[in-house]
Amino acid sequence: TTKIDWGNRALGLDLIPRDDDGRVVNEDNTSVISLYKVHQRCAESVASASATGTIKNPQTRSTALHHLLVNLNGVVCIIGEDTEVFLSLYDLHQQSYISERYVVKLNRNGTPHDVSKLGKMRSLFTDLGNSDLRTDIYLVCHIIR
């Protein structure tokens, strides 16, 4: 599979993440984070491989998916000016963020600019695999004024 990936890279085509047996990884049964890790390992093996096809075997498989729903009911910290609150998931072992940031924009009173969003500020962090939940995962909140 490294030869195929190496050829695709030489032709400027997309890298297709594959498992140990050379099959294309099924994105429906794999968490987004695990899929990213497989893609990253495939890219590293292509970068380190020569034209003869030397390969490092990736060992990533995950089928169970989990989701985390965060409901932000309110912010008690009133700064007195427009504020943005950013929420994201952080993996302590990898020392990196594993999700995109969810943004809530608040006015100077600490309420959303759009009054219809009051009590409806929710974010769904999707496609967390079993391996993601076995590590120390933190919900990080950045408040920027």
MONOR-V559733 format. One record per run of one state. SS is the DSSP state (A for helix, B for strand, O for the rest). FROM is the first residue (numbers start at 1). LEN is the number of residues. If there is no record, write none. Layout:
ss = [SS | SS]
from = [FROM | FROM]
len = [LEN | LEN]
This chain:
ss = [O | A | O | B | O | B | O | A | O | B | O | B | O | B | O | B | O | B | O | A | O | B | A | O | B | O]
from = [1 | 2 | 11 | 18 | 19 | 24 | 25 | 32 | 49 | 65 | 73 | 83 | 92 | 96 | 98 | 102 | 107 | 112 | 113 | 115 | 118 | 121 | 130 | 134 | 137 | 145]
len = [1 | 9 | 7 | 1 | 5 | 1 | 7 | 17 | 16 | 8 | 10 | 9 | 4 | 2 | 4 | 5 | 5 | 1 | 2 | 3 | 3 | 9 | 4 | 3 | 8 | 1]
